[in-house]
Amino acid sequence: MSEIILGGEAVRAGVVTRHELSRWYTTIYRGVYARKGEQLTLRDRATAAWLVTGRKGVIAGVAAAALHGAPWIGADIPIEVAGLKRRPQDGLITRADVLVDDEIVRRCGLPVTSRIRTAFDLGRLLPRAVALARLDSLMWNQAFAIEDVLQLADRHPRLVGVGQLRDLLPLVDGGAASPRESRVRLWLLDCGFPRPETQIPMLDGDRPAFLDMGWRQYKVAVEYDGDHHRKDRAQYVSDIARLRMLEEAGWIVIRVIAEDRPAHWLARTEVALRRRGCPFTVTPMQSFARTLAGAAA
């Protein structure tokens, strides 16, 4: 962890001189500094955000999820601080939300919104697809009770985005192994497909393996191939061998890559499921989602 200091406080305490502060330190937020050349972690930046609030704020949102251990969160995201309002700064978001004691915990020496309050905020304040991906990753790290989040929504029914949160919570699945997998699953659900099971256990030779998502009853799977799969030659060869093994076992595997248009792989998935006898009933809203998929990149 880097040394993070409040400049004025450190000068008054004799920790640094003003000359040393200007020469050897760099500004993170107004009045908060780190030594030049240090590689700042998300925890460092969260500490800086807390200090700039006069040690009165509570780390919230995506930064709080990261401090709770949620994966796939970069160190350079904006840090959200709840419980007070301050002038905006680059990389710092403040919210005046009032928090009660049971919505605050300590993580890494910092006051942080509880896992339940963090889920509550992620689900209501982020764009819908991003919100589900963040909720999935929080659940992937450590399961939380959906019922507890709903109780919190009942406690704060008038806060912004509570309606979206209630719609998303039944869709949360801690089996999504990446934000992109969450997005693939959301397209499936929005377009009227039966809810897929995630992390379906298989055997790859003598080793356990898992399919990203699919329907065991129909032996149809959807696999998202991330960039790391295509750049790693050994991984690529392993994936091809596993695909052949699955096909020999009677599975139809729909492979999705980042460049694929949703409409294309959704159509292949529907053909596969119908071929295996899966019935479809599509609502008007799901038909509209399919229209959106046709236009989405």
N, C-alpha and C positions, 0 to 999 in steps of 0.2 A: 504494500500500500504506500502511495506517495505521501509526502508531507504536505498537507493542505492547511493554509493559515488564513486568518482574517488579518489583512495587512495592518490596519490601524491598531488593532489589539496587540499584534506581535511587536510593533514598534514601541508601543507604550510599555510593554513588558520587558523590553530590552532583548528580545529574541533576535531581532534583526534591526539594522538601521534603515532609514529611508533610502540611502544610497544602495545598500545591499538588496533591498526589495526591488528597486528599479533595475538593478544590474543582473541579479541572479534568479529572479522569479518572473513568472508569466501570469497574466490575469485569466482566471477561469470565468468568474462572474464579477460584477462590480465589487471591488474591495476584497475579493477572495483570490488567493494566489497558490500556485504550486511551483516547485523548482523547474527551471527551464530544462528541457530535454527529457523530462519524465514522461513515460507512456501512461496516460491516465486510464484507469479502469472505470467501469460504470460505478463501482462503489466509491471511488475517488470523487467522481463528478456529483454523485448523490450527497456525499459529505459536504462538498462545496455548496451545493444548493441549500442544504440545511443550514450551513453557517451564514449564508447571505440573508436568510430570514431571521437572523438573530437567535438561532437555535429554537425557533418557535414553530416551524412548519413540520409537516409529516410527509414523508416520501410516499407517493401514490402512483396509480396508473401502471404503465408498462415497466417503469423503473422499479416499482414495488414488486411486480411479478418477478423481475430478474433477481431481486434480493431474496425472494422466497424460493429461488432455485429454478424458475421456469427457463427452459432452453430457448435457443434461436433468437436471442435479443442482443443486438450490437451495443458496444460500449459507447457509441456516439449518439444514441437516441436523446431527444429532449428529456430533461428530468422534470417530472411533475411533482409539485409540492402542494398539499391540501392544508386547509385550516386557516388560511390568511390570504390577503390579496396584496400583491406588490406590483410595481411597474414591470412590464415585460422586458425580458432580455433574451438574446440569442441563446437557444439551448435550454431555456428555463420557462416552464409553464406553472403559473400559480392559480389555485382555485380557492374560492372563499368557502367551500363546503364545510359545514360544522361537523366535526367527528366526535362521537362519544367514546368513553374509555374502552369499551369492549371492541371497538373498531380499530384500535391501535396496538401494535406489538413492537418489540425491539428486534431488529435484525442487523447484524454487523455493527452494533453499537449505535444504530440510528432508529428514531421512531418511524415506523412504517405502517401503512394500512394493513390490517389483518388479511389473511388469505381470502376470507369471505368478502370483506369490504373491497379488496382488490378485484375479485371476480365481478362484484357488483358494478364497480366503476368501468372495468374493461368492457363489459357487455352493453353498457348504456352510452358510453362516450365515444367509442371508436366507430368508424364505418363498419357496416354489418359484417362483411366478409373478413375484415381484419379482426374485428371483435371475436368472431368465432375461432379464428386461428389462435389468438392470444388466450382465449379461455381453454381451448384444447391443450395448449402447451402448459398452462398452469395445472391442468388436470393430469397431464402426462407426468409431471414432476412429482406430484403428490395429490391423491384424490381429495376433493372437497365435496361437501354435501350440497347438492343442488337445492335441497329443501331449506338449508340455512340461508342461501342467497335469496331465495324467494321470500323468506321471512324478513330479510333486510329490505327487500323491495316493498313489502307491506308496511314497514316502518317509515319508509321515505317515498310514498306513492307519487308525490308531486315533483320529484326531481327529474331533470331532463333525461330522456332516453329510457325510462323504466319500461315503456311498452316494448321497445326493441329487445331489451334484456329478457323480458318474459318470453318473447318469441324464440330467442336463441337458446335459452337454457336447456330445453328438451333435446337440442341437437348436439350438445357438448359431448365430446368423446375423447377420452384420454389416450386412445390408441392411435391418434394421428401422429405420425413420426416426423412431420415437418409442416410449416404453414401452408406449403403448396398442397399437401395431401388434404388438409382441412378445406382448402378452396375446391379441390376436386370433389370431395364428399358433399360440399354445399351445393355445387352445381347439380349433382345427382338428386339430392333431396328436393331442390327447388323445381326440378324438371319432372318430378313425379315418379322417380324410381323408388323401389322399396329401400328402406334404410339398410345400407351395407354394414356388415360386420367388419371391424378393423382388426388388424394383426391376427389373421387366421393362421393357426399353427400348422406347419407342414414338416416333413422330413426331407432334408437335402442330403441324400446318402444316409450317413449315420448322424448327421448334425441337425439340430432343430433349426427351422427357418420359419419366416412369417410372410404371408401375403399382406400387402398394404390394406386392401379392403376387398370385399366381395360377398357372394351369396353361396354358402356351402350347398344349400339345397339344389341349386342349379349348376354348381361347379363353374361359376363365372367369376372372374376376379378382375380388378382394375389396379394396375401397378403404375405408380409415378416414378419415372426415371429422372433423378436429379442430375445436375451437371457433373457431380463427382463420379457418378456411375460411368458416364461417357468418357471422362478424362482418365479414369483409372483402367488401364488395359486388363489387368487381372480381374478387376471387378466386372468388367464388361463380359469377359469370357465366362466368368462364373454365372452371371445373369442369364446368358444364352443357354448354358447347360441346365440351369434351373428351369428356364422356360420350356425347354424340350421335355424335361422330366415331368413338369406339370401337364403338358399337353398329352404325354403318354398316359398319364393318370386320368385323362378325360376332362381336364380343365380347359376352358377358353379364357385366355388372358389378354385383356385389353391394355396395351402399354401406352402411357401418356407421357409426352415430353413437353417442356416449357413452351416450345414453339407451336404446339398443336392448338388449333381453334377448338373451343369447347364443343361446338356443334358436331365436329367430326368424330371425336371419340365418344361423345354421348350417343350418336347414331350407331356406332359400332357396338356399343354396350347394349343398346336396346335390341338390336338384331340378335345378339348372342343370347340375351335373356328370353326373348320371344321364341327363339329356336329351342330353348330348353323348357318351354312351357310356362314361363312366368307371365301372369296376367297383368295388364296395365289399365288403370283408370286415371285419366289425366283431367284435372280441374281446369277451369278457365285461367286461373292464376298461374298454374303450371304450364299451360300452353303459352302464356305471355312470357314466362321465363325461358321457354325454348326459343321464342323469337329473339330474345335478348342474347341467348347463346349463339344464335346464328350470326349476330352482328359483333360479338365479342372477339377480340384478338387473343 
